[in-house]
Amino acid sequence: MRCLVVDDEPLARQILEDYIERVDELEWVGSCANAIDTFSAIQKTKIDLLFLDIQMPQITGLELIKSIKNPPVVILTTAYRDYAFEAFDLDVVDYLLKPISFDRFLRSISKVYQLKDVYLNHFPEDGKSDEPQTDAYMYFREKREMVKVFLNDILYFESLRDYIRIYTKEKQIITYQKISYLEQKLPENQFIRVHRSFIVPIERISSYTMNSLNVDGKEIPIGRKYKNETIKILQKSQLEG
């Protein structure tokens, strides 16, 4: 997993670089002292995991996350607790308070690996296709098992902050997962995020208004941030149908 360290304090960068070198599965690819250099590095180099300080000159770490489209997995590092709520609202994996111990660092890495315990199968290589894949499925970790779920059986996904509840025809599954990460992995021609907490299969939507939609008898709200794109997609589907 390719890691980039971002912190304006040289000692803080050195500590994280040392921790990364101790873990075989991690690869340190560079460090930056400010958000501007970080933005440039992410555009030029494939980064899987970003260790990002919040308090930096000119642009904060939180502002940087907001400016990046499809950012890598982010672990925030800071000496302040005050930003925790806003940080998790941006779907970061973890929030490390300085001074960071190696044990606490490893727990964060464990969360990252749990996040990546999702396997997609029977998709085209880029995860997108003009035709729905009726036999497509995914594996989700539930407790100690990897559970196979056919996409055609999914009614909707609901975010529970650090977890996702998957509603299917037969059952419900709760897995440790960020909804933003899942959103990137689902085929975009079949699923749509309609709210910060909900992703639904387009084919499952039986009716909708400007503020909500109905999936299998469940009324799901349409978030203000997602309204324009949701209505646009539904209207397009109606014309194509």
C-alpha positions in Angstrom: 0.0 0.0 0.0 1.7 3.2 -1.2 1.8 5.9 1.6 2.3 9.6 1.5 3.0 11.6 4.7 1.9 15.2 5.0 2.9 17.4 8.0 4.6 20.7 8.3 6.7 19.5 11.3 9.9 17.5 10.3 9.9 15.4 13.4 6.2 14.4 12.9 7.0 13.3 9.4 10.0 11.3 10.5 8.0 9.4 13.1 5.4 8.3 10.6 8.0 7.5 8.0 9.7 5.2 10.5 6.4 3.5 11.4 5.6 2.9 7.8 9.0 1.3 7.2 8.3 -1.2 10.0 5.2 -2.6 8.3 6.0 -4.9 5.3 2.7 -4.2 3.6 3.2 -0.4 3.5 5.5 1.5 1.1 6.6 5.0 1.9 6.6 6.9 -1.4 7.3 10.4 -0.1 6.5 13.3 2.3 5.2 16.8 1.9 5.3 19.8 4.2 2.2 21.6 3.0 -1.1 21.0 1.2 -0.1 22.6 -2.1 2.8 20.2 -2.6 0.5 17.3 -1.5 -2.1 18.2 -4.1 0.6 18.1 -6.8 2.0 14.8 -5.6 -1.4 13.1 -5.6 -1.9 14.2 -9.2 1.5 12.8 -10.3 1.8 9.6 -8.2 -0.6 6.8 -7.3 -1.2 7.1 -3.5 -3.3 4.5 -1.6 -3.0 5.9 1.9 -2.5 9.5 3.0 -1.3 10.4 6.5 -2.5 14.0 6.7 -1.9 16.7 9.3 -4.8 19.1 9.9 -3.1 22.2 11.0 -0.9 23.4 8.2 -0.1 26.9 6.7 -2.2 28.3 3.9 -4.5 25.3 3.4 -5.6 22.9 6.2 -5.7 19.2 5.8 -9.5 19.3 5.9 -9.6 21.9 3.1 -7.3 19.7 1.1 -9.5 16.7 1.4 -12.5 18.7 0.2 -10.5 19.9 -2.9 -9.5 16.4 -4.1 -11.9 14.4 -6.3 -11.8 10.7 -5.2 -9.0 11.2 -2.6 -7.0 8.2 -1.4 -7.8 6.6 2.0 -7.0 9.2 4.6 -5.8 9.0 8.2 -5.7 12.4 9.9 -3.0 13.3 12.3 -3.3 16.2 14.7 -2.5 17.5 18.2 -6.1 18.8 18.6 -9.4 16.9 19.3 -11.6 19.8 18.2 -11.7 18.6 14.5 -12.9 15.1 15.1 -16.5 15.5 14.1 -15.8 17.5 10.9 -13.0 15.0 10.1 -15.3 11.9 10.2 -17.9 13.8 8.2 -15.4 13.7 5.4 -15.2 9.9 5.6 -11.6 9.7 6.9 -10.6 6.2 8.2 -9.1 7.3 11.5 -8.1 10.3 13.5 -4.7 10.0 15.3 -3.8 12.4 18.1 -0.2 13.3 18.5 2.1 12.1 20.0 1.3 8.9 18.0 2.4 5.6 19.5 3.3 2.7 17.2 0.5 0.6 18.7 -2.1 3.2 17.9 -0.6 3.5 14.4 -1.0 -0.2 13.9 -4.7 0.0 15.0 -5.2 2.6 12.3 -3.6 0.4 9.6 -5.9 -2.5 10.8 -8.9 -0.2 10.1 -7.6 0.4 6.6 -7.3 -3.3 5.9 -10.9 -3.8 7.2 -12.0 -1.1 4.8 -10.5 -2.9 1.9 -12.0 -6.2 2.8 -14.5 -5.9 -0.1 -14.0 -8.0 -3.3 -15.8 -7.4 -6.5 -16.4 -10.2 -9.0 -17.8 -10.5 -12.5 -17.4 -6.8 -13.3 -15.7 -5.4 -16.3 -12.1 -4.3 -15.4 -13.1 -0.6 -14.8 -16.2 -1.6 -12.8 -18.5 -0.1 -15.4 -20.6 -1.5 -18.3 -23.4 -0.4 -20.5 -25.3 -3.5 -19.7 -26.2 -4.6 -16.1 -24.4 -7.7 -14.9 -27.2 -9.9 -13.5 -24.7 -12.4 -11.9 -22.4 -9.7 -10.5 -21.6 -10.1 -6.8 -19.5 -8.8 -4.0 -18.0 -10.2 -0.8 -18.5 -8.2 2.4 -16.9 -9.0 5.7 -19.4 -9.7 8.5 -17.8 -10.6 11.8 -15.3 -13.3 10.8 -16.9 -14.4 7.5 -16.8 -13.0 4.0 -20.4 -13.0 2.8 -21.3 -13.2 -0.9 -24.0 -10.8 -2.0 -25.4 -10.6 -5.5 -25.9 -7.1 -6.6 -29.2 -8.0 -8.1 -30.5 -8.9 -4.6 -29.6 -5.5 -3.0 -32.4 -3.2 -2.1 -30.2 -0.4 -0.8 -27.2 0.5 1.3 -27.4 2.6 4.5 -24.4 4.3 6.1 -24.0 3.9 9.9 -20.9 6.3 10.1 -18.1 3.7 10.1 -20.3 0.8 9.0 -22.8 0.0 6.3 -26.0 -1.9 6.6 -26.8 -3.8 3.4 -30.5 -4.5 2.8 -31.2 -7.5 0.5 -34.3 -9.4 -0.4 -33.5 -12.1 2.2 -31.5 -10.4 5.0 -29.5 -7.5 6.4 -25.7 -7.4 6.6 -23.6 -5.0 8.6 -20.0 -4.5 7.6 -17.2 -2.2 8.5 -17.0 0.1 5.5 -17.2 3.8 4.5 -20.0 4.6 2.1 -17.7 6.9 0.0 -15.3 4.0 -0.6 -18.2 1.6 -1.6 -19.6 4.3 -3.9 -16.4 4.2 -5.9 -16.5 0.4 -6.3 -20.1 0.0 -7.4 -21.1 0.1 -11.2 -22.3 3.7 -11.7 -24.8 2.8 -14.3 -26.7 0.6 -11.7 -26.3 2.4 -8.4 -26.8 6.0 -7.3 -26.0 7.8 -4.1 -29.0 9.9 -3.2 -28.1 10.9 0.3 -25.0 11.1 2.5 -26.3 7.9 4.1 -28.0 6.0 1.2 -27.0 4.3 -2.1 -29.8 2.6 -4.0 -30.0 0.5 -7.2 -31.6 2.5 -9.9 -33.8 -0.4 -11.0 -35.2 -0.7 -7.4 -36.7 2.8 -7.4 -40.5 2.4 -7.8 -41.4 6.1 -7.4 -39.9 9.4 -6.5 -40.5 13.1 -5.6 -38.1 16.0 -5.5 -37.3 15.1 -1.9 -37.6 11.3 -1.5 -37.9 8.1 -3.4 -39.5 4.7 -2.7 -37.5 1.4 -2.7 -39.4 -1.7 -1.8 -41.8 0.3 0.3 -39.1 2.2 2.1 -39.1 6.0 1.8 -35.5 7.2 1.3 -34.7 10.9 1.5 -32.8 12.6 -1.3 -30.1 14.8 0.2 -29.8 18.4 -1.0 -26.2 17.8 -2.2 -27.4 14.9 -4.3 -30.8 16.2 -5.5 -29.8 17.6 -8.9 -27.8 14.6 -10.0 -30.4 12.1 -8.7 -33.3 13.7 -10.5 -31.2 14.0 -13.7 -30.4 10.3 -13.7 -33.9 9.3 -12.9 -35.4 11.4 -15.7 -32.8 10.0 -18.1 -33.7 6.4 -17.1 -37.4 7.2 -17.6 -36.7 8.5 -21.1 -34.6 5.5 -22.0 -37.2 3.1 -20.6 
